[in-house]
Each structure stands twice: as structure tokens, then as C-alpha cells.
Amino acid sequence: MHSQCSWPISGDLSLQTKQDGRDFIIPLAPPIFVTSDNCVNISAFIRSGENAFSVVQQSNMSDYMFILHAHHPTPVQLSHLASYRKRHEEWVKITHAFCTSEPTESLWKRSQSRS
């Protein structure tokens, strides 16, 4: 399935959801973040179990059709996810290196005993 997406530019359309008790409003007229095929990826807001979204339009949008399309990740999406996970793992390693415990013997005492 491939179709070109176009978005209204009036500012009168948004997607609203709640996650972990926080409200999220995702502008769709026009959207801030789009995929390479000009669609909006909302997978960051999907969790296991029940998910609720509201498309809120504040003006006439009868010239548009809005579709929620669920699919298996594309190779590009999987590549992006692998890159994100690799950067995250590297960040965890770097931050862990800064959080290692101090030596049990004081460095000051050790350097004095060697003198």
C-alpha cells in the first residue's frame, strides 16, 4: 500500500492521547514530524493493552480522509530502531563508567604509602 499523504495547514487538527497519566497533543495540520512518505508515526504512543486516541478537528476537514494503518515494521523502521538501541546502549555504558564506585582504599593514602 503506497499513497501520497497531504495534510491540512489550518492548524485545526490534532491527535490527542494519554500515556502514564500525561496528556499528549500531536498537531496534524500540519504535523510536526512525518515519515519519509509524509505520514505520522504514532508508535511511540502505543502500549500493550488498551490504547485510546482522539482526532480533534476544529474546522471542516471534509476534503481529507484520516486512516489509522497498523502494520509490521518496515525495514527502514527496523533500521532506525536498531540504530536507536545501539546509541542507547552506548549511552548506558558511558554513564555507567561515570558511576563506578570509588576504590575502597583512599587514593590519597595509597599515594602517601608509595612515597
C-alpha positions as CSV (number, residue, x, y, z in Angstrom):
1,M,0.0,0.0,0.0
2,H,1.5,3.3,-1.0
3,S,-0.2,6.6,-1.3
4,Q,0.9,10.1,-1.1
5,C,-0.3,11.9,2.1
6,S,-1.1,15.5,2.3
7,W,-2.0,17.4,5.4
8,P,-4.2,20.4,6.1
9,I,-2.3,23.5,7.1
10,S,-5.0,25.4,9.0
11,G,-3.8,24.3,12.5
12,D,-7.3,23.0,13.3
13,L,-6.4,19.3,13.6
14,S,-4.7,17.3,16.3
15,L,-4.4,13.8,17.7
16,Q,-4.9,13.5,21.4
17,T,-3.9,10.7,23.7
18,K,-3.0,10.0,27.3
19,Q,0.0,8.0,28.4
20,D,1.1,7.3,32.0
21,G,-1.4,9.9,33.2
22,R,0.0,12.6,30.9
23,D,-1.9,14.2,28.1
24,F,-0.3,14.4,24.7
25,I,-1.5,16.6,21.8
26,I,0.1,15.9,18.4
27,P,-0.5,18.6,15.9
28,L,-1.6,17.3,12.5
29,A,-2.4,20.4,10.5
30,P,0.3,20.3,9.5
31,P,2.1,17.6,11.5
32,I,5.5,18.5,13.1
33,F,7.1,15.1,12.5
34,V,6.4,13.0,9.4
35,T,7.9,9.8,7.9
36,S,9.6,9.7,4.6
37,D,6.3,9.0,2.9
38,N,4.7,12.1,4.7
39,C,2.7,10.0,7.2
40,V,2.6,10.4,11.0
41,N,4.1,7.6,13.1
42,I,2.3,7.3,16.4
43,S,4.0,4.0,17.5
44,A,5.8,5.8,20.4
45,F,2.3,6.2,22.0
46,I,1.2,2.6,21.6
47,R,1.5,0.3,24.6
48,S,0.4,-3.2,25.2
49,G,-3.2,-3.3,26.1
50,E,-5.8,-0.7,25.6
51,N,-4.9,2.5,23.7
52,A,-7.2,5.5,23.2
53,F,-6.8,8.3,20.7
54,S,-9.0,11.2,19.6
55,V,-8.7,13.0,16.3
56,V,-9.9,16.5,17.1
57,Q,-10.9,18.8,14.2
58,Q,-11.9,22.3,14.8
59,S,-12.9,23.2,11.2
60,N,-14.3,21.5,8.1
61,M,-12.0,18.6,7.1
62,S,-14.4,17.0,4.6
63,D,-11.7,17.3,1.9
64,Y,-9.5,14.9,3.8
65,M,-9.6,11.2,4.9
66,F,-7.8,10.1,8.0
67,I,-6.7,6.4,8.3
68,L,-5.1,4.6,11.1
69,H,-2.9,1.9,9.4
70,A,-1.3,-0.8,11.6
71,H,1.4,-2.8,10.0
72,H,4.6,-4.8,10.8
73,P,7.7,-2.6,11.0
74,T,9.3,-1.8,7.6
75,P,13.0,-2.4,7.0
76,V,13.6,1.4,7.4
77,Q,11.8,1.4,10.7
78,L,13.7,-1.6,12.0
79,S,17.0,0.0,10.9
80,H,16.0,3.2,12.8
81,L,15.1,1.2,15.9
82,A,18.4,-0.8,15.8
83,S,20.3,2.5,15.5
84,Y,18.4,4.0,18.4
85,R,19.0,0.9,20.6
86,K,22.7,0.9,19.8
87,R,23.1,4.6,20.7
88,H,21.1,4.0,23.9
89,E,23.3,1.0,24.8
90,E,26.4,3.1,24.2
91,W,25.0,5.9,26.4
92,V,24.2,3.5,29.2
93,K,27.8,2.2,29.0
94,I,29.2,5.7,29.1
95,T,27.0,6.8,32.0
96,H,27.8,3.5,33.9
97,A,31.5,4.3,33.6
98,F,31.0,7.6,35.4
99,C,29.0,5.8,38.1
100,T,31.6,3.2,39.1
101,S,32.3,3.0,42.8
102,E,35.4,4.7,44.4
103,P,38.3,2.4,45.3
104,T,37.9,1.0,48.8
105,E,41.3,2.4,49.8
106,S,41.7,6.2,49.6
107,L,43.7,7.4,46.7
108,W,45.4,9.9,49.0
109,K,46.5,7.2,51.4
110,R,47.7,5.0,48.6
111,S,49.9,7.7,47.1
112,Q,51.3,8.6,50.5
113,S,52.3,5.0,51.3
114,R,54.2,4.7,48.0
115,S,56.4,7.7,48.9
